[in-house]
Amino acid sequence: MATVNEARLFPPEVQPYFPAKTLSSVSSGITIPFEINALNSLNDIKEIHVSVTRQTNYNSLFKNNSYPLGIYVFTATQTILTNKEFTIPASILNVSQLNFNEYYKVQVRFSKVTGGAGKTGTTLSQWLLDEANMAEFSEWSSVGLMRFIAEPNISMIGNIQGDTNVMIAGNTTAYELETHYLDMSGRYTKTGTTTVLNRVFNNADDNEYLSTWKIEVKDMEDTVLIDSGIQRVNIRGSKMNEILYNIPFYFQNNITYQVVLSITTSNLYE
C-alpha cells in the first residue's frame, strides 16, 4: 500500500475562462497561465501535469499514441514557477481535434516527484498510474475553459487624404486629415484561411464577434488627449461588429498624433 505524504501539495489555480487564443498562434504552442497556492513551497513543486480536453467529444488535444491518458508532463523549472505560465509544445498536439466555436477544458496539477517529464506512451501511463507517484500529486485544478478564434481583421476608414480613406494599423507615415476633425468607421471581420500544423481552416467558419472597442488619441509622448471610453457593440445577442466614432477633438496643423484602437471579442480576446 502506498504511503501518503502528509505535506501534500495544494492544486494550482487557473482562471475559469482564458482569453481566446488565435488559431494561428497554436503553431507556436499554447501558453497556460496559473497561480500557486501560498501554502505551497516552490521547492516541493518538481513537475507540472496538464490536460486539455475538447468539450464536445471529450477527446484529448494531445496525440493519443504518445499521451494515451491525455496528460503532458513538464519539469517545473524556476522560470515556469516565477512566470507562472508554461507553453504546451505544438509538436504534441492532435490537430484533428482543433476547431473553431468549441470550448476546451484545461486542468493542471503539481507533482512532488520527478520522472514523468520526457516519458511518452505506455511508459508515461505506467508512471502516472503508479500508486507511489500518485500519492505525491496534488489534486487537479478547477476547469479553465479555452477557445480558439480566427485572427481578427479590423478595417478602419477615416476622412484622410487619398482615394480609399483606409487607415492601416501601424502605419509608418502619418496620414493627412482633410479637416481638423476625424470621423472613423470600421468593421470586425474574419477572412481568408489559417494553416495550423498543415491543416487549413476557413476563418469565415468562426462565430466570434466584436464585444467592445475603445479609441484614444495620444500625443507622441503617449499622453492621452481624448478617450472614447469602452463602447459595447453587441448587446442582447446582436452581432453588428461595427465601429463608428466621430472623435470630439480638434487636430491642429503640423502636429503628429496617435490614434489607438483597442478591441475585445466575445471570448475576451484583446
FIBAKOL-796148 format. One record per residue (C-alpha): residue in three letters; x negated, y negated, z; residue number from 1. Coordinates in steps of 0.001 Angstrom, whole numbers, plus 500000, padded with zeros to 6 digits. Layout:
FIBAKOL-796148
R  code       u       v       w  pos
R   ALA       X       Y       Z  NUM
...
END
This chain:
FIBAKOL-796148
R  code       u       v       w  pos
R   MET  500000  500000  500000    1
R   ALA  498704  496547  499118    2
R   THR  497790  494146  501900    3
R   VAL  499380  490711  501522    4
R   ASN  497139  487757  502247    5
R   GLU  498887  485577  504822    6
R   ALA  497470  482372  503315    7
R   ARG  499365  482819  500077    8
R   LEU  499314  480045  497510    9
R   PHE  502297  477777  497041   10
R   PRO  503501  477725  493406   11
R   PRO  502690  474874  491013   12
R   GLU  505293  472207  490407   13
R   VAL  506458  471390  486872   14
R   GLN  508960  468803  485708   15
R   PRO  512419  470124  484776   16
R   TYR  512207  468574  481289   17
R   PHE  508954  467997  479451   18
R   PRO  508903  465156  476923   19
R   ALA  509434  466669  473478   20
R   LYS  506332  467556  471505   21
R   THR  505975  467131  467761   22
R   LEU  505748  470420  465941   23
R   SER  502643  469185  464128   24
R   SER  500826  468810  467477   25
R   VAL  501178  472559  468123   26
R   SER  498314  473189  465693   27
R   SER  496038  471735  468395   28
R   GLY  497651  473725  471203   29
R   ILE  500366  472960  473757   30
R   THR  499384  470881  476779   31
R   ILE  501249  471618  480022   32
R   PRO  501046  469191  482965   33
R   PHE  501613  470453  486509   34
R   GLU  501340  469354  490126   35
R   ILE  499624  471113  493018   36
R   ASN  501336  471500  496375   37
R   ALA  499392  469543  499003   38
R   LEU  499313  472636  501245   39
R   ASN  497146  474495  498705   40
R   SER  493368  474397  498898   41
R   LEU  491876  473779  495455   42
R   ASN  489095  476218  496305   43
R   ASP  491686  479009  496560   44
R   ILE  493058  478479  493035   45
R   LYS  490919  480685  490807   46
R   GLU  493187  481285  487819   47
R   ILE  496400  479920  486333   48
R   HIS  499098  482012  484639   49
R   VAL  501590  480557  482157   50
R   SER  504683  481934  480462   51
R   VAL  506587  480236  477591   52
R   THR  509855  481882  476521   53
R   ARG  512241  480971  473722   54
R   GLN  515597  480404  475397   55
R   THR  517816  481681  472584   56
R   ASN  516332  485185  472402   57
R   TYR  514071  485465  475492   58
R   ASN  511055  486241  473296   59
R   SER  507623  485040  474357   60
R   LEU  505902  482316  472361   61
R   PHE  502665  484323  472699   62
R   LYS  501508  487088  470371   63
R   ASN  503104  490271  471666   64
R   ASN  500242  492643  470869   65
R   SER  497778  490513  472840   66
R   TYR  500127  489397  475636   67
R   PRO  502836  492065  475983   68
R   LEU  504054  490667  479309   69
R   GLY  504275  487170  477861   70
R   ILE  501643  485815  480271   71
R   TYR  498439  483998  479369   72
R   VAL  495695  483538  481999   73
R   PHE  493369  480547  482338   74
R   THR  490310  480099  484509   75
R   ALA  491175  477285  486935   76
R   THR  488280  475009  486074   77
R   GLN  487557  471856  488028   78
R   THR  488619  469815  485006   79
R   ILE  492009  471533  484822   80
R   LEU  492633  471123  488559   81
R   THR  491539  467478  488533   82
R   ASN  493537  466511  485445   83
R   LYS  496447  468734  486459   84
R   GLU  497033  469964  482943   85
R   PHE  495905  472766  480659   86
R   THR  496254  473448  476952   87
R   ILE  497589  476727  475588   88
R   PRO  495449  477502  472515   89
R   ALA  497240  477612  469175   90
R   SER  495452  480859  468327   91
R   ILE  497599  482887  470776   92
R   LEU  500965  481566  469556   93
R   ASN  503509  483646  467668   94
R   VAL  504550  481107  465032   95
R   SER  507651  483136  464118   96
R   GLN  509148  482077  467469   97
R   LEU  508663  478343  466824   98
R   ASN  511728  476375  465811   99
R   PHE  513461  473018  465954  100
R   ASN  516594  472439  468058  101
R   GLU  515785  475002  470746  102
R   TYR  514517  474886  474303  103
R   TYR  511532  476850  475551  104
R   LYS  511226  477827  479206  105
R   VAL  507826  477146  480770  106
R   GLN  506706  478640  484100  107
R   VAL  503314  478520  485806  108
R   ARG  501763  480270  488797  109
R   PHE  498409  480309  490601  110
R   SER  496102  483199  491441  111
R   LYS  493569  483535  494263  112
R   VAL  491691  486261  492389  113
R   THR  489728  486221  489144  114
R   GLY  489602  488837  486439  115
R   GLY  492632  488095  484279  116
R   ALA  491196  485351  482074  117
R   GLY  489907  486733  478794  118
R   LYS  491843  490007  479012  119
R   THR  494426  490968  476401  120
R   GLY  496741  493852  475539  121
R   THR  497148  496824  477848  122
R   THR  494096  495833  479892  123
R   LEU  495686  492499  480784  124
R   SER  499062  494082  481547  125
R   GLN  497477  496598  483906  126
R   TRP  495566  493847  485676  127
R   LEU  498694  491705  486092  128
R   LEU  500707  494647  487453  129
R   ASP  498037  495834  489880  130
R   GLU  499532  495540  493385  131
R   ALA  496337  494268  494969  132
R   ASN  496160  491474  492404  133
R   MET  499871  490681  492606  134
R   ALA  499510  490101  496341  135
R   GLU  497196  487202  495523  136
R   PHE  499521  485474  493028  137
R   SER  501779  482592  494001  138
R   GLU  505450  482683  493123  139
R   TRP  506329  481333  489694  140
R   SER  507128  477642  489446  141
R   SER  510625  476484  488684  142
R   VAL  511502  476396  484982  143
R   GLY  510474  473416  482865  144
R   LEU  512237  473021  479512  145
R   MET  510304  472050  476394  146
R   ARG  511462  471204  472883  147
R   PHE  509645  470728  469582  148
R   ILE  510652  467991  467152  149
R   ALA  509637  466658  463737  150
R   GLU  507241  463725  463619  151
R   PRO  509465  460620  463836  152
R   ASN  509284  458140  460992  153
R   ILE  510349  454565  461672  154
R   SER  510714  452369  458582  155
R   MET  510933  448679  459520  156
R   ILE  511927  445758  457302  157
R   GLY  511447  442081  458159  158
R   ASN  511611  438704  456438  159
R   ILE  507956  438784  455434  160
R   GLN  506438  437611  452190  161
R   GLY  506321  440270  449489  162
R   ASP  508606  442269  447257  163
R   THR  509543  445066  449684  164
R   ASN  509622  443377  453116  165
R   VAL  508453  446738  454534  166
R   MET  506373  446455  457717  167
R   ILE  503755  449175  458165  168
R   ALA  502675  450143  461697  169
R   GLY  499022  449438  462446  170
R   ASN  498578  447058  459513  171
R   THR  495088  445545  459463  172
R   THR  496076  442392  457581  173
R   ALA  498595  440079  459241  174
R   TYR  501917  439598  457476  175
R   GLU  503038  436114  456462  176
R   LEU  506564  435232  457555  177
R   GLU  508968  433499  455192  178
R   THR  510270  431358  458086  179
R   HIS  509321  430695  461692  180
R   TYR  511660  433476  462833  181
R   LEU  511558  437240  462367  182
R   ASP  514620  439395  461761  183
R   MET  513843  443123  461959  184
R   SER  515805  446202  460976  185
R   GLY  514781  449806  460824  186
R   ARG  515854  453407  460845  187
R   TYR  514601  456558  462550  188
R   THR  514251  459388  460016  189
R   LYS  512697  462845  459635  190
R   THR  511350  463502  456170  191
R   GLY  509067  465945  454397  192
R   THR  507678  469156  455838  193
R   THR  505419  470223  458706  194
R   THR  502986  473103  458413  195
R   VAL  502005  474874  461631  196
R   LEU  499711  477907  461555  197
R   ASN  500562  478496  457874  198
R   ARG  504325  478320  458409  199
R   VAL  506213  475476  456710  200
R   PHE  509109  473722  458474  201
R   ASN  511626  471370  456856  202
R   ASN  511707  468236  459015  203
R   ALA  515287  467432  457987  204
R   ASP  516407  470534  459934  205
R   ASP  515514  468787  463192  206
R   ASN  518544  467362  465037  207
R   GLU  516521  464978  467223  208
R   TYR  517800  461398  467232  209
R   LEU  516816  457972  468485  210
R   SER  517785  457167  472063  211
R   THR  516210  453803  472931  212
R   TRP  513978  451146  471415  213
R   LYS  512161  448057  472619  214
R   ILE  510429  445261  470664  215
R   GLU  507814  442988  472212  216
R   VAL  505980  440002  470780  217
R   LYS  502470  439577  472187  218
R   ASP  499579  437235  471575  219
R   MET  496208  438692  470644  220
R   GLU  495273  438913  474336  221
R   ASP  498257  441245  474890  222
R   THR  500264  438687  476854  223
R   VAL  503964  439445  476355  224
R   LEU  505745  436415  474913  225
R   ILE  509167  437966  474296  226
R   ASP  510648  441311  475311  227
R   SER  513906  442702  473951  228
R   GLY  514287  444990  476947  229
R   ILE  515236  448623  476467  230
R   GLN  518071  448894  473953  231
R   ARG  520165  452062  473930  232
R   VAL  521150  453129  470429  233
R   ASN  523139  456317  470699  234
R   ILE  525806  456333  473363  235
R   ARG  528591  458910  473795  236
R   GLY  527323  461215  471076  237
R   SER  526723  458573  468405  238
R   LYS  523694  459168  466161  239
R   MET  523239  455850  464382  240
R   ASN  519396  455946  464542  241
R   GLU  519204  452259  463607  242
R   ILE  517234  449310  464980  243
R   LEU  518469  445746  464491  244
R   TYR  516880  442743  466214  245
R   ASN  516675  439046  465460  246
R   ILE  513672  438094  467580  247
R   PRO  514500  434923  469580  248
R   PHE  511012  433472  469239  249
R   TYR  509512  430617  467207  250
R   PHE  506427  431890  465362  251
R   GLN  504003  428995  464937  252
R   ASN  501880  428387  461888  253
R   ASN  498305  429681  461782  254
R   ILE  498676  431835  464901  255
R   THR  498470  435634  464779  256
R   TYR  500958  437613  466870  257
R   GLN  501501  441288  467596  258
R   VAL  504953  442827  467201  259
R   VAL  505159  446103  469154  260
R   LEU  507974  448636  468698  261
R   SER  508428  451371  471331  262
R   ILE  510958  454196  470972  263
R   THR  512272  457126  472972  264
R   THR  514099  460026  471353  265
R   SER  516937  462071  472820  266
R   ASN  514437  464579  474254  267
R   LEU  512130  461944  475745  268
R   TYR  509506  461786  473005  269
R   GLU  507806  458383  473056  270
END
